[in-house]
Amino acid sequence: MKLWPASSARPGFRSSLYLLGLTYQGFGLLMALFALLALGWEEDARGFALGAALGVGLGKLLQGLGHPQAQPRRAEVFASVALLWILVPALGAVPYWLSGGLTYLDALFEAVSGFTTTGATVLADFGQFGRSLFLWRSLTQWIGGIGIVVLFLVVFPQLQVAGRQAFFAESTGVEKERLTPRLRHTAMAVLRVYVLLTGLAFLAYWALGVPLFEALANALTTTPAGGFSPNPQSFAAYAPLAQWAGSLFMFLAGVNFLLQYRLFFGREVKPLWRDAEFRAYGALVLLSGLLLALYLYTHHLYGLEASLRHAFFQVISILTTTGFASVDFAQWVVPAQAILVLLMFVGGSAGSGAGGIKVVRWLLLFGLLRREITRTLHPQAVLPLRLGQRVVSEEALRQVSVFVFLYTVLFGFGTLALALLEGDFVVAFTASAQAIGNIGPGLGPVGPMGSYAELNPFSKLILVLQMWAGRIEILPVILLFSPELWRRLR
């Protein structure tokens, strides 16, 4: 990435440098606080201290080269968001590397998995990390779930034009809905819901017997649909009531936050029930959960309550791409596993903490298929495609088609490469699916009670690329490898 002196930097690109500089300084100060926390807990603070020094130092340099009110071009916005989402984990990996005893590649894998809210881990021995590293691990998912740009829009209102364009480049979903006239107010609305759900999850887990530190760490990774738990057994270590609570909060994590804002703070119920995506999401959870519970119960794996609990917990966990586990489903019979694997390709709602393709895109694809079938029979018919009461633009349909195509191609190439490197198709298929969908567990050795520690280093690099691309919905990462983009940035 070429850096120009402040006096000669391209006007648009200077806004990107300013944003990255602020972000690095913010994380540097945060790691400085974690260094003090580690010292208070009598743990190794060197990783946090070095990360703090790098973050503040590099951040000030980049901020000096940038300008908050510069007008970025479209190419510069996409490039800066893509780079932001790999450069921040590169800094966030330093504590795992220096204090956690991981190689830098493994540390980068863990950091990317955290910030992208994937939840896949290379940690085979949970005794290797102290509490400060586990809390950092959970906090990276909490920050990554709401979005780095969204969070910094709330804290730094001076970002103005650059922040607004970066917000829409970072946001997930088909239509980027704005709740209020000012974008910063929208970010504040999302943050209020995010904090409320996190606080309620923490209190519920703690009240239901989860140890205090684990309740906090799990709450920080529930709302962003992240799935990092400080307990190697995930939610299998907790009481049934805590697992039911986890199911509830994971379900909410997969619902559009702006709709929840209207519900919780505006007491508007109708927008939620009228939302076609929410209705489809709820129906999918109900039907999939009942189907899986029926299979578990009739095949004598569990009793009725346990069948319902594990079925709904795992359906919601995989559908919302959270990745928590109430049981080692890698040990289930193949038909039960197949239901979960299919759900890996669905995802939660747009505008939520969930990853994956998203329910709304599937609704549009099925609507597009239905329209094309009708058009085949009635070629002269005018058939606008509707989602609820709204007519969907052809531009939105084109974007959905391109996204699903890129998603499929990246998943396919990842599966092929991992199969060649690992010699295990089940591992390759499920690891690739979980990485690009930001889900976390796969099957086999990379199942919910396993880890990615033993994978080939090149396999880990492929998964890092997939997690990174999946979090920002692929296109910004693809653009980084486009010669046309770099010609525009000259």
C-alpha positions in Angstrom: 0.0 0.0 0.0 1.6 3.3 -1.1 1.7 6.1 1.4 2.0 9.6 0.2 3.4 12.5 2.3 0.6 14.6 4.0 1.2 17.5 1.6 0.8 15.3 -1.6 -1.5 12.4 -0.6 -4.5 12.0 -2.8 -7.4 13.9 -1.1 -9.7 10.9 -1.0 -7.1 8.5 0.2 -6.2 10.8 3.1 -9.5 10.0 4.7 -8.7 6.3 4.7 -5.3 7.0 6.4 -7.0 9.1 9.0 -9.6 6.4 9.7 -6.9 3.7 10.0 -4.8 5.9 12.2 -7.6 6.6 14.6 -8.5 2.9 14.7 -4.9 1.9 15.5 -4.6 4.4 18.2 -7.9 3.3 19.7 -6.8 -0.3 19.8 -3.4 0.8 21.1 -5.0 2.5 24.1 -7.3 -0.5 24.6 -4.3 -2.8 24.7 -2.6 -0.5 27.2 -5.6 -1.0 29.5 -5.3 -4.8 29.0 -1.6 -4.6 29.9 -2.6 -3.1 33.2 -5.3 -5.7 33.7 -2.8 -8.5 33.0 -0.4 -7.1 35.5 -3.2 -6.9 38.1 -3.9 -10.6 37.4 -0.2 -11.4 37.6 -0.1 -12.5 34.0 2.3 -11.8 31.1 1.6 -8.3 29.9 4.3 -8.0 27.3 2.1 -8.8 24.3 -0.4 -6.1 25.3 2.3 -3.6 26.0 4.0 -4.1 22.6 0.6 -4.0 20.9 -0.2 -0.7 22.6 3.1 0.8 21.5 2.6 -0.3 17.9 -1.0 0.8 17.8 -0.4 4.3 19.2 2.8 4.9 17.3 1.6 3.7 13.9 -1.8 5.3 14.5 -0.3 8.7 15.1 1.8 8.4 11.9 -1.2 7.4 9.8 -3.4 10.0 11.3 -0.8 12.7 10.5 -0.8 11.6 6.8 -4.6 11.7 6.6 -7.5 14.2 6.9 -10.9 13.6 8.4 -12.9 15.6 5.9 -11.3 14.4 2.7 -13.7 13.2 0.0 -12.9 9.5 -0.7 -13.7 7.9 -4.0 -15.5 4.6 -4.2 -12.4 2.6 -4.9 -10.6 4.1 -2.0 -13.4 3.3 0.4 -13.6 -0.4 -0.5 -9.8 -0.7 -0.4 -9.6 1.0 3.0 -12.3 -1.2 4.6 -10.8 -4.4 3.3 -7.3 -3.4 4.5 -8.8 -2.2 7.9 -10.3 -5.6 8.5 -6.9 -7.4 8.0 -4.6 -4.8 9.5 -6.5 -4.6 12.8 -6.4 -8.3 13.4 -2.7 -8.2 12.5 -2.2 -5.8 15.4 -4.6 -7.7 17.6 -2.6 -10.9 17.2 0.4 -9.5 19.0 -0.8 -10.5 22.5 -1.5 -14.1 21.5 1.9 -14.3 19.9 4.0 -12.7 22.6 2.1 -13.6 25.7 0.0 -16.6 24.6 2.9 -18.7 23.2 1.4 -19.1 19.7 3.3 -18.8 16.5 2.5 -15.5 14.7 0.5 -17.5 12.1 -1.6 -19.1 14.8 -2.0 -15.8 16.6 -3.2 -14.2 13.3 -5.6 -17.0 12.8 -7.0 -16.5 16.3 -7.2 -12.7 15.9 -8.9 -12.9 12.5 -11.3 -15.5 13.8 -12.1 -13.1 16.7 -12.6 -9.9 14.8 -14.6 -11.6 12.1 -16.7 -13.3 14.8 -16.0 -16.7 13.3 -15.0 -18.5 16.5 -12.7 -21.1 15.0 -9.7 -21.6 17.3 -6.2 -23.0 17.1 -6.2 -23.3 20.9 -5.8 -26.9 21.8 -4.8 -26.3 25.5 -7.1 -23.7 27.1 -4.7 -23.6 30.1 -2.2 -21.9 27.7 -4.1 -18.5 28.1 -4.7 -16.4 31.1 -7.9 -14.5 31.9 -6.6 -11.3 30.2 -6.1 -13.1 26.9 -9.5 -14.8 27.1 -11.2 -11.5 27.8 -9.3 -9.9 24.9 -10.4 -12.8 22.7 -14.0 -12.2 23.7 -13.8 -8.4 23.3 -12.4 -8.7 19.8 -15.6 -10.6 18.8 -17.8 -8.0 20.5 -16.1 -5.2 18.6 -16.0 -7.1 15.3 -19.7 -8.0 15.6 -20.9 -4.4 15.7 -18.4 -3.4 13.2 -15.1 -1.5 13.6 -16.4 1.5 11.5 -19.7 1.6 13.3 -18.0 1.8 16.7 -15.6 4.5 15.6 -18.4 6.5 14.0 -19.9 6.7 17.5 -16.7 7.7 19.2 -15.3 10.0 16.4 -18.0 12.1 14.8 -15.4 14.1 12.8 -15.1 11.2 10.4 -18.1 12.6 8.4 -18.0 11.7 4.7 -15.3 9.0 5.0 -17.0 7.4 7.9 -20.4 7.4 6.2 -19.1 5.7 3.0 -17.0 3.2 5.0 -20.1 2.4 7.1 -22.0 1.3 4.0 -19.0 -0.6 2.6 -18.6 -2.5 5.9 -22.3 -3.2 6.7 -23.9 -6.5 5.8 -27.1 -7.2 4.0 -28.8 -6.3 0.7 -30.3 -3.0 1.6 -28.4 -0.7 4.0 -31.3 0.7 6.0 -30.9 4.0 7.8 -33.1 4.5 10.9 -32.4 8.2 11.4 -31.4 11.1 9.2 -27.9 11.2 10.7 -25.8 8.2 10.3 -24.1 8.6 13.7 -27.5 8.4 15.3 -28.1 5.1 13.5 -24.8 3.8 14.8 -25.8 4.9 18.3 -29.2 3.1 17.9 -27.5 -0.1 16.9 -25.0 0.2 19.7 -27.7 0.7 22.3 -29.4 -2.6 21.3 -26.0 -4.3 21.2 -25.1 -3.2 24.7 -28.6 -4.0 26.0 -28.5 -7.6 24.7 -24.9 -8.1 26.0 -25.9 -6.9 29.4 -29.0 -9.1 29.6 -27.1 -12.1 28.4 -24.4 -11.6 31.1 -27.0 -11.3 33.9 -28.9 -14.3 32.6 -25.8 -16.5 32.3 -24.6 -15.5 35.8 -28.0 -16.0 37.4 -28.2 -19.4 35.9 -25.0 -20.7 37.4 -22.3 -19.8 34.8 -19.1 -18.6 36.7 -18.8 -14.8 36.7 -15.8 -14.4 34.3 -17.2 -17.0 31.9 -20.6 -15.4 32.0 -19.0 -12.1 30.9 -16.8 -13.7 28.3 -19.7 -15.7 26.8 -22.1 -12.7 26.8 -19.5 -10.6 24.9 -19.4 -13.4 22.2 -23.1 -14.1 22.1 -24.5 -10.8 20.8 -22.0 -10.6 17.9 -22.7 -14.2 17.1 -19.1 -15.0 17.7 -18.9 -18.2 19.7 -15.5 -17.9 21.5 -15.9 -19.3 25.0 -13.2 -19.5 27.7 -14.5 -23.0 28.6 -13.1 -25.7 26.3 -16.5 -27.5 26.5 -18.4 -24.4 25.4 -22.0 -24.4 26.7 -21.9 -28.2 27.3 -20.2 -27.3 30.6 -23.3 -25.4 31.8 -26.7 -26.3 33.2 -29.7 -26.9 30.9 -31.3 -23.5 31.8 -28.1 -21.7 30.8 -28.3 -23.5 27.4 -31.9 -22.4 26.9 -30.8 -18.8 27.7 -28.0 -19.1 25.2 -30.5 -20.2 22.6 -32.6 -17.2 23.2 -29.8 -14.7 23.1 -28.3 -16.3 20.0 -31.7 -16.1 18.3 -31.8 -12.3 19.1 -28.3 -11.9 17.8 -29.5 -13.2 14.4 -32.3 -10.6 14.2 -31.9 -7.2 12.5 -30.7 -4.8 15.3 -32.6 -1.8 13.8 -35.8 -3.8 14.1 -34.9 -4.6 17.7 -34.2 -1.0 18.4 -37.8 -0.1 17.3 -39.1 -3.0 19.4 -37.1 -2.3 22.6 -36.8 1.5 22.6 -39.7 2.5 20.3 -42.2 -0.2 21.4 -43.0 -0.8 17.8 -44.0 -4.4 17.3 -45.5 -4.2 13.8 -42.2 -3.5 11.9 -40.8 -6.8 13.3 -43.8 -8.9 12.4 -44.2 -7.3 9.0 -40.6 -8.0 8.1 -40.5 -10.8 5.6 -36.9 -11.8 6.6 -37.8 -12.0 10.3 -40.8 -14.3 9.6 -38.7 -16.5 7.4 -35.9 -16.6 9.9 -38.3 -17.5 12.7 -40.0 -20.2 10.6 -36.6 -21.7 9.6 -35.5 -21.9 13.3 -38.8 -23.5 14.3 -39.0 -26.1 11.5 -35.3 -27.0 11.6 -35.3 -27.3 15.4 -38.4 -29.5 15.5 -37.0 -31.7 12.7 -33.7 -32.2 14.4 -35.3 -32.8 17.8 -37.6 -35.4 16.3 -34.6 -37.2 14.7 -32.5 -37.1 18.0 -35.5 -38.3 20.0 -36.6 -41.1 17.7 -33.0 -42.4 17.4 -32.8 -42.7 21.2 -29.9 -40.3 21.5 -31.6 -38.1 24.2 -34.8 -37.8 26.1 -37.5 -35.4 25.0 -36.3 -32.2 26.8 -32.7 -32.8 26.0 -33.6 -33.5 22.3 -35.5 -30.2 22.1 -32.7 -28.3 24.0 -29.8 -29.6 22.0 -31.7 -29.4 18.7 -32.7 -25.8 19.0 -29.4 -24.7 20.6 -27.4 -26.2 17.7 -29.8 -25.1 15.0 -29.8 -21.5 16.3 -26.0 -21.6 16.9 -25.2 -22.7 13.3 -27.9 -20.7 11.6 -26.8 -17.4 13.3 -23.1 -18.5 12.8 -22.5 -18.2 16.5 -20.8 -21.5 16.9 -21.4 -22.3 20.5 -22.0 -26.0 21.3 -24.3 -27.6 23.9 -23.0 -31.0 22.9 -20.3 -32.5 20.6 -22.5 -32.8 17.5 -19.5 -34.1 15.6 -20.4 -37.4 17.3 -24.0 -37.4 16.0 -25.2 -39.7 13.3 -24.8 -38.4 9.8 -28.4 -37.3 9.0 -28.5 -35.1 12.2 -25.1 -33.6 11.1 -26.4 -33.0 7.6 -29.2 -30.7 8.9 -26.6 -28.5 10.6 -24.3 -28.5 7.6 -27.1 -27.3 5.3 -27.8 -24.5 7.8 -24.2 -23.3 7.4 -25.2 -22.0 4.0 -28.1 -19.9 5.2 -27.0 -17.4 7.9 -29.0 -15.0 10.0 -30.7 -11.7 9.2 -29.2 -8.8 7.4 -28.2 -6.0 9.9 -27.6 -8.5 12.7 -24.5 -10.0 14.3 -24.9 -13.1 12.1 -22.7 -14.0 9.2 -23.3 -16.3 6.2 -25.3 -15.6 3.1 -28.3 -14.2 5.0 -31.9 -15.2 4.9 -32.9 -12.1 2.9 -30.7 -13.1 0.0 -32.3 -16.6 -0.1 -35.7 -15.0 -0.2 -34.7 -12.8 -3.1 -33.1 -15.8 -5.0 -36.3 -17.9 -4.6 -38.3 -14.9 -5.6 -36.1 -14.5 -8.7 -36.5 -18.1 -9.5 -40.3 -18.0 -9.2 -40.4 -14.9 -11.4 -38.3 -16.5 -14.1 -40.5 -19.5 -14.1 -43.6 -17.3 -14.5 -41.8 -15.2 -17.2 -41.1 -18.4 -19.2 -44.8 -19.0 -19.4 -45.8 -15.4 -19.8 -42.9 -13.6 -21.6 -44.7 -10.3 -21.9 -45.7 -10.0 -18.3 -44.3 -7.2 -16.1 -43.2 -8.9 -12.9 -41.6 -6.6 -10.2 -40.1 -8.7 -7.4 -41.4 -7.7 -4.0 -40.0 -8.4 -0.5 -42.8 -7.8 1.8 -44.4 -4.4 0.7 -41.2 -3.2 -1.0 -40.3 -3.6 -4.7 -36.7 -4.8 -5.0 -34.6 -3.0 -7.5 -32.8 -4.9 -10.3 -29.6 -3.5 -9.0 -30.2 -5.2 -5.6 -30.9 -8.5 -7.4 -27.8 -8.2 -9.4 -25.7 -7.6 -6.3 -27.3 -10.7 -4.6 -26.5 -12.8 -7.6 -22.9 -11.6 -7.7 -22.4 -12.2 -4.0 -23.8 -15.7 -4.0 -21.7 -16.5 -7.0 -18.5 -15.2 -5.3 -19.5 -17.0 -2.1 -19.9 -20.3 -3.9 -16.6 -19.9 -5.8 -14.6 -19.0 -2.7 -16.1 -21.9 -0.8 -15.4 -24.3 -3.6 -11.8 -23.3 -4.1 -11.3 -23.4 -0.3 -12.7 -26.9 -0.1 -10.6 -28.1 -3.0 -7.4 -26.6 -1.6 -8.0 -27.9 2.0 -8.9 -31.4 0.6 -5.5 -31.5 -1.2 -3.6 -30.2 1.9 -5.4 -32.2 4.6 -6.5 -35.4 2.7 -9.9 -35.3 4.5 -13.0 -34.2 2.6 -15.2 -33.8 5.6 -12.7 -31.5 7.3 -12.1 -29.6 4.1 -15.8 -29.2 3.3 -17.0 -28.1 6.7 -13.9 -26.0 7.5 -14.3 -24.1 4.3 -18.0 -23.6 4.9 -17.6 -22.4 8.4 -14.8 -20.0 7.5 -16.5 -18.1 4.8 -19.7 -18.1 6.7 -17.9 -17.0 10.0 -19.4 -20.0 11.9 -16.6 -21.6 13.9 -16.9 -25.4 14.3 -16.8 -27.9 11.5 -16.9 -31.7 11.7 -14.2 -34.3 12.6 -11.0 -33.0 14.2 -12.3 -29.4 13.7 -15.6 -30.1 15.4 -17.0 -28.1 18.3 -14.8 -29.8 20.9 -11.7 -29.8 18.6 -9.4 -27.1 17.2 -7.6 -26.1 14.0 -4.2 -26.4 15.7 -3.1 -29.4 13.7 -3.9 -28.1 10.2 -1.3 -27.4 7.6 0.0 -23.8 7.8 -1.2 -23.2 4.2 -4.6 -24.5 5.3 -4.7 -21.9 8.1 -3.8 -19.2 5.6 -6.6 -20.2 3.3 -9.0 -20.1 6.2 -7.8 -16.7 7.3 -8.5 -15.4 3.8 -12.0 -16.9 3.8 -12.8 -15.6 7.3 -11.6 -12.1 6.2 -13.5 -12.1 3.0 -16.7 -13.6 4.6 -16.9 -10.9 7.2 -16.9 -8.0 4.8 -19.0 -9.9 2.2 -16.2 -10.8 -0.2 -16.3 -8.0 -2.8 -13.9 -5.6 -1.0 -11.3 -8.4 -0.7 -11.8 -9.4 -4.3 -11.3 -5.8 -5.4 -7.9 -5.7 -3.6 -6.6 -8.2 -6.1 -8.0 -6.3 -9.1 -5.5 -4.4 -11.2 -8.2 -1.9 -12.0 -8.5 -0.9 -8.4 -4.8 -0.1 -8.0 -4.8 1.9 -11.3 -7.6 4.0 -9.8 -5.6 4.5 -6.6 -2.5 5.8 -8.3 
